[in-house]
Amino acid sequence: MVAAAISVVAFGWPLLVSPGAGFAQGTTALLLPLVLAVVLAEISEGGLDAKAVAMLGVLSALGAAIRPLGAGTAGVETVFFLLVLGGRVFGPGFGFVLGSTTLFASALLTGGVGPWLPYQMLGAAWVALGAGLLPSSLRGKAELAVLAAYSAAASLVYGLLLNLSFWPFALSAGSTTLSFQPGAPVLDNLVRVVAFSLATSLGWDVGRAITTTVLVLATGPVLLRTLRRAARRASFGEPEFTGAAAPPPPPGRPAPPA
């Protein structure tokens, strides 16, 4: 709930608040600490056990390493397929944290820390979270088809969300049909930001959608099996015996010697 509230405030404030408001000026400065606090709370409060944290570290490091291969050039993004597959296998909560930590680690690795980073982290977090919310009963070709369709849609929405984060400042308010109009109805500003995205970033968004979809289809059969095998062997979420004494033997079997 906290993560959802932060995301709504982070991306939705332009639809409700004037860019000149004090709240708008301080949003970016407060957003990164809030996102990191949510991630740390998820880990420290038991949302992720030690095995899940280890897997989170592996996937985040892998994502941070492969992201510079695309670097967003012409919309080519080489990390989102991993977020989709990881969120699909390990669930929405894990996916939300995975999206945040992967983008954060990538920014530290490439020097990409800036006011855009919190929005990238939240956007990627929701991409992975959404994959974890897809119907769990799907398997085989049907699962790959749904993941591919989701990857394309999520890639486009991700671009729209990032545009929403800076769109009020990109053009003078009310100067064109694409610019932010303070005080206008929410639907009117939504139409404006969609038109702004179509006119300015559609090429990058479509490139991201194509790249992510192709990589999901190409690597999905292998990575889904691999990640699910790792999840089974690690027994995510199952309690471990940590007492000093050994557990009692089954009925009819003698206890081991002390």
Residue pairs with C-beta under 8 A, 6 or more apart in sequence:
2 38
2 41
3 38
3 96
3 125
6 31
6 34
6 35
6 38
6 122
7 122
7 125
7 126
9 27
10 27
10 31
10 118
10 119
10 122
10 165
11 119
11 122
11 161
11 164
11 165
12 164
13 23
13 24
13 27
14 24
14 164
14 167
14 168
14 180
14 189
14 193
15 186
15 189
15 190
16 186
17 23
17 24
18 24
18 173
18 182
18 183
19 168
19 169
19 173
19 180
19 182
24 168
28 115
28 118
31 118
31 119
31 122
32 117
32 118
32 121
34 118
35 100
35 118
35 121
35 122
36 100
36 104
38 100
39 97
39 100
39 101
41 47
42 48
42 93
42 96
42 97
43 53
43 97
47 93
47 97
48 56
48 93
48 94
48 97
49 236
49 237
51 234
51 235
51 236
52 90
52 94
52 234
52 236
52 237
54 234
55 90
55 230
55 231
55 234
55 236
56 94
56 97
56 98
56 101
59 82
59 86
59 98
59 102
60 98
60 101
60 102
60 105
61 105
62 82
63 79
63 82
63 83
63 98
63 102
63 105
63 106
64 102
64 105
64 106
64 108
64 109
65 109
66 78
66 79
66 82
67 77
67 78
67 79
67 102
67 106
67 110
68 106
68 109
68 110
69 78
70 76
70 77
70 78
70 79
70 211
71 110
72 204
72 208
74 203
74 204
74 207
75 203
75 204
75 205
75 206
75 207
75 208
75 209
75 210
75 211
76 207
76 208
76 211
77 155
77 207
77 208
77 211
77 212
78 211
78 215
79 102
79 106
79 124
80 124
80 127
80 151
80 154
80 155
80 158
80 208
80 211
80 212
80 215
81 151
81 211
81 212
81 215
81 216
81 219
81 220
82 102
82 223
83 95
83 98
83 99
83 102
83 124
83 127
83 128
83 131
84 127
84 128
84 131
84 147
84 150
84 151
84 154
84 212
84 216
85 131
85 147
85 216
85 219
85 220
85 223
85 224
85 227
86 94
86 95
86 98
86 128
86 131
86 227
87 94
87 95
87 96
87 98
87 99
87 127
87 128
87 129
87 130
87 131
87 132
88 95
88 131
88 132
88 134
88 147
88 224
89 224
89 227
89 228
89 231
90 98
90 132
90 227
90 231
90 236
91 132
92 128
92 129
92 130
92 132
92 133
93 129
93 132
94 132
95 125
95 128
95 129
95 130
95 131
95 132
96 125
96 126
96 128
96 129
97 125
98 125
98 128
99 121
99 123
99 124
99 125
99 126
99 127
99 128
99 129
100 121
100 122
100 124
100 125
102 124
103 117
103 120
103 121
103 124
104 117
104 121
106 112
107 113
107 114
107 117
107 120
116 162
116 165
116 166
119 161
119 162
119 165
120 162
122 161
123 158
123 161
123 162
124 158
126 154
126 158
126 161
127 154
127 155
127 158
130 150
130 154
131 147
131 150
131 154
134 146
134 147
134 150
135 146
138 146
143 220
143 224
144 216
144 217
144 220
144 221
147 216
147 220
148 213
148 216
148 217
151 209
151 212
151 213
151 216
152 209
152 210
152 212
152 213
153 209
154 212
155 205
155 208
155 209
155 212
155 213
156 205
156 206
156 208
156 209
158 205
158 208
159 197
159 201
159 204
159 205
159 208
160 193
160 194
160 197
160 205
163 193
163 196
163 197
163 200
163 201
164 193
167 180
167 193
167 196
168 180
170 179
170 196
171 178
171 179
171 180
171 196
172 179
173 179
173 180
173 181
173 182
174 180
174 181
174 182
177 192
177 195
178 192
178 195
178 196
178 199
179 192
179 196
180 189
180 192
180 193
181 188
181 189
181 192
184 192
197 205
241 247
246 256
248 255
249 255
249 256
